[in-house]
Amino acid sequence: MAQLTINGKKIQTPGGTILAVAREHGIRIPTLCHHPALGPKGACRLCLVEVKGSRVLQPACTFPVSEGMEVQTDTPKIRTARKFVLELLLSDHPQDCMTCEMCGACELQDLMYEYGVKETPFRGERHAYPADDRDPFILRDMEKCIRCRRCIRACDELQSVNAISMINRGFRAKVATSFDTPLQESNCVFCGQCISVCPTGALTEIDSRGAGRTWQTQKVTTTCPYCGVGCNFDLHVRDGKVVKVTSRWDSPVNRGVLCVKGRFGWQFLHSPDRLTVPLMKAELWKKRTGTDGTPSPYAGFVEADWEAALDAVSDGLAAAKAQAGPDAVAVLASAKCTNEENYLIQKLARREIGTNNVDHCARL
Amino acid sequence: MTREELERIRAEAKQALEARDMTTLPEGELKPPRPGEVRVVLRNCGQIDPTRIEDYIARDGYFALAKALGMSPEQVIDEVKRSGLRGRGGAGFPAAQKWLFARQAVAARPAPADGSPPAYLICNGDEGDPGAFMDRAVLEGDPHSVLEGMTIAAYAMGATQGYLYVRAEYPVAVDHLQKAIPQARKLGLLGKDIFGAGFDFDVDIRIGAGAFVCGEETALIDSIEGRRGEPRPRPPFPAVSGLWGKPTSVNNVETLANVPQIILKGAEWFAAMGTEKSKGTKTFAIAGKVKNTGLIEVPMGITMREIIYDIGGGILDKKKFKAAQTGGPLGGCLPEQYLDTPIDFESLAAAGSLMGSGGLIVLDENDCMVDVARFFMDFTQDESCGKCPPCSLGTKRLLEILTRMTRAEGTPEDLLTLEYLTQNIATTALCALGQGSVNPVVTTLRHFRDEYEAHIRDKFCPAGVCKGMFHYEILAECCTGCGVCRKKCPEGVIRGEKKAPHEIDQPNCIVCGDCYKACKFAAIAIRPGPTEKSRRAAHKTETPQG
């Protein structure tokens, strides 16, 4: 146990960084390159604090606490330093919050607001990279990049893909793939973790462009339907339509991590081709009901209701079992079902039908 | 290898070395020592064939290692501690203290179960300051002194594997080291059970990829690990968690080359040289407007005046001394009033500059201090790793302002912004590169503010460097009418009768400076304002900077 003081407040702690200990005790220290899901970097210099006895300001996100340490987190000297860093960042950032996708959800914007940085005292060259949408999913607007390296760390630490890294040095330093190729020519798997950790509008979803800012959408937490892992995420819904998927860092299943399907594959929800009612073969329907039924867009099929469809399936299974025994039936489950659904389907096969012919598409 | 065997080799090698004609050695930059010099680190350079281990042994090489391995590691650390040896890479951290911290860190953790080294010793040979080549001279001319120093240091701190990080721009140094390491291994001076003392140590070379910032120890460690070299915040210090998370000591070439001599001759011998807090000698690379340029090694505490006027032979062409730039691109410019300041870590830091790795550039009245600051900022901006905004963006903004000033586009606000930037970059940047990047600006601004003001207020470069910000005039009262300027002028725009004052046809003068350099009577003066032609030329060459 170490005893230290932060802003004069006595704190007992088993250890950790100044940032972690301060946050535990409700003391806010602004950060930009720090992300709870990623390792510390100490790059952005926003979390600088005064540590008594230290010649220079120290980054709270990497500096470990020690016995008897005296820390100040919000003195005029610190505020000046933070404001200075923000002014520098603003001098190389387009001031187009009016049209920026991330307006309202931008950590840089929040800090500018907090520190009252309306404009920058520095005039000079600003990066003018064209927005890169050469890949199908991720819009990379590198002139909004503040080089915090969260995306690089997410790609490395969360996804172990390492598709992106820094290239060049100094002012020309830039996040890029090897040889600055488009993402699909790199080993990027389009999981979009980089977007989920980007504090600014440098990385956004191509398909969600202009679809609504953070306060204009309703967030609905749900489970991904694509596979049995059961990742959680938030659907962003505007006017009854899903426009975006974002990570839920508190999900115990996936801890914010998603794959390409979960993050980018939501368009099927509103596809006109999506089946919303069960279909039945037209002659079967006629045989069972004696009517022609409601035509569907698919030749040879009519629209059924769940009751009729399930009855037909049940009758069919019972007939097959009666005619050739229970092992004439096999049940093939889906990887898109949850564990619970797969459990129920094997129970149906074993107890109701009486067969052990149970398999799963993930084995094919 | 035993001590007796080593003595036998020495006896034979001594004779062979004395019999050999050393003038056949390739000529290096190193000149014979001048009065006032004391060669400890450079003592063998040019005196032995660096590709022959026998030559090194002939000059008592590896005897310090034999002696050190007969002592306990604590005794070695104590000996070096009493000598007062401080890191020669620039920061001046006590070498023995570094080893002690690493040794304590090794003791505090369990021995690696996988048989990997418990700790590492790294020799930092990534000498990147423009114009500095002290380490290169040692690595090329006396590689075994560095290997011996590394082995002693490794023994003291508890490392079994060493890395020699050399910049790729030093192919001869790499070549000589590649020859030296197998020679030492063959004689059992590297490898298993050295001198039968039960101590294992081996060295591998790692070649840098051209980044100045990899001279910073944490960036250097990243680079050896195969990653992009970028400084990490400390703590944790490398002594606790360095290369591959193991306790690591990173020492400069010159520091390590001092170690064998300290062990061999004793701490008292070393501590007798230098000042109270800075012991021993220091190598300097003198460059600029001084008669004798090149490498020197002098006792700490010598004054700048002694270096520049006694050893350096004074300023070229009878010009007036203006400033000495010490410490490389992160150092500062010190004017005349500091000429008698003793050169040691504390005095230079107090003057706002740095010892650095030992660069010393002499500037005269024809060097523009704004342009000098711009030059160093151009270098630093290019070499900033890009990790923290104060350095990557801050140095860019500094460079832009300095560039504007040297192009007659500076404003009074620029001067205020310059000061705002320097104050804050120094306190917010991550590593020594960023924090020190402002030193050339801070010191020139402190000591030569009038030059900055002339550039901004009068659009005048008093030193006659910044294009389009001055012109030349012949002073009638000084001109003897010798006609040299008239003959030198490439544009033929100087008129005048023999033995009568000459005159420049101003609108057509291109301000090339040939007449100014040629005049032996100081009859040509630098005056504010461009000529029509020089103004046009200055605008034509305008290209984006940075």
Interface residues (C-beta under 8 A of the other chain):
Chain A: G42 A43 C44 R45 L48 V56 L57 Q58 P59 T62 F63 P64 K77 T80 A81 F84 V85 L88 L89 S91 D92 P121 F122 R123 G124 E125 I146 R147 R149 S165 M166 N168 R169 G170 F171 R172 A173
Chain B: A211 V213 R228 E230 R232 P233 P235 P236 Q381 D382 E383 S384 C385 G386 K387 C388 P389 P390 C391 S392 L393 G394 T395 K396 R397 E400 T417 Y420 L421 N424 T427 T428 A429 L430 Q435 P544 G546
